[in-house]
Amino acid sequence: MFRKIFYNAFAAFFLFPLLLNFKYWIDFGINPIKKYATFQEAVIQEFFNDSLYFILAFAFLILILLPYQLIKDSNLNKGRKMSIGKKVLLFTGLICGLIILFGSFNNIWWRPWYKNLYYIVFALSFGLFFAIFLHLSIDRYEERKLTNK
């Protein structure tokens, strides 16, 4: 139980904001680290001083990670292990669902469909990264513990 809480909180409050700002961090025209003396100071200033940091991280934890863990654990308790491909598709589906929901308010549907493919690539890459991370950190341990009973 502690392992699930720790790694989900780590994914929501550290990895998620880091990946959201990934384009900003690798853009060669903008170098946010030059403004700060150390990398640690750069991370603290860029993430923790952002007013939306905790709101976005907490929303990711509640709207994506919690349903993902509940669905995955429900299948595991029924004796059905999910493959890594199904976990990636589940995570991607949850992200796509939020994109569709919030896209309805943001009017992304007015743009041509081929310009919205960016969102599918975004959701698939996030789904792939987080499903693999959570599989390696939580699921292997949980599945091994269940099969040893």
N, C-alpha and C positions, 0 to 999 in steps of 0.2 A: 504494500500500500504506500509506504514512504517513497519507494522508487517511482511509482506513478506520479505522485504529487510533485516530487522534486524535478523529474525530467519534463513533465508538462509545464511546470512553472518556468523552468530554464528555457524551454522552447518558446514560451509565450513572451517572457520578459527580456530575453537576451537574443535568441536566434531570430525571432520574427522581426524585431525592429532593425536588426543588423542586415537582414536580407531585404527589407523594404528600402533601405538606404544604399543598397549595393551599387546601383547605377551611379549614385552620387559619389560613392567612395572610389569608384574606378574611373570616373570621368577625368581625363588628363588635363582639362582646362581648369578644373576646380581641385585644389588640393587642401582638404580641410585640416590635415595634420600639420601643415606648415604654420598655422595660427597658434598651435599649442606646443608646449615643451615635450610632452610625452604622449604616447598612444592612449594611455589610461585617462589622461586629462581630456583628450579629444573625445573619447567615448562618453565620459561623464558629461561634458558640456553639450555634445551633440544630441545625446539621448535623454538624459535625465532632466535637462532644462527645457526640453520640448513639452509644451502643455498637453499635447495629445498622446504622449508616450504611454502613460498608464491607462488611458482610456482605450487606445487601440490594442495594447497588450492584453488588457482584461477582456475586451470584446473578443479577441482571437481565442483566448482561453475558454470563454463561455460558449461562443457560437460555433467554434470549429473543433477545438480539442476535446471538450466535454462530450458532444455527440459522437465524435469519432471513437473515443474510449468506451462509451456506453454500448454502441453498436458492436464493436469488436469484442468486448467482454461478454455481451449477450451470446454471440456466436460461440465463443470459447466455452462458456458455461453449458451450452447445449452439446458440447463435444465436437464442434466443427471448427477446425483451425482455418484461418483465412490465409491464403497465399499472399506473398508480398505484392503481386500484381493487383489482387482484389483490394488490398489495403491502399495502394496508390490510387486506384479508381474511386474508392470510397472517399478518401481525403480530397481528391480533385473534385468529386461531385459535390461535397460540402462547400468547397470554395466557390465552385461555379454557381451553386444555389444562392450564395450570398451576393455574387456579382450580378446575377439576374435580378434578385430582389432590389438591391441598391441601385442597379442600373436603370430600373424603372423610374426611380426618382431623379436620377442624374441625366436622363435623356440620352443614354448611349445608343438607343435604338434608332435615332435619327440619322446616324452615320451609316454608310454602306457596310454590309455584312463583312466584307473582307478586311475592313479596318478594325473590326471587333475581334478578329482572330488573335490579336495581341492578348486579350483577356484569357483565351483558352490556353495559350502558351504559358502565360503567367500562372494560371491555376494548375496546369500540369507540372510545371517546374516546382512550384511550391508543394504540390501533392507528392511528387517524387522525393524531394529532399526530406520533408517532414515524416513521410511514411517510413522511409529507410532509417532515418534517425530514431524514430520511436520504436521501430522493429528491433534495431540493434541495442537500444538502451533498455527497453521495457519488455517487449513481447517475447523475445527469446527466453528470458528469465521466467516469465509467467507461464509460457507453454511448457517449459522444462519442468517447472514446479508442479504443473497439473498432471503431466504424464508420469511423474515419479510417485504420485499418490496411489 
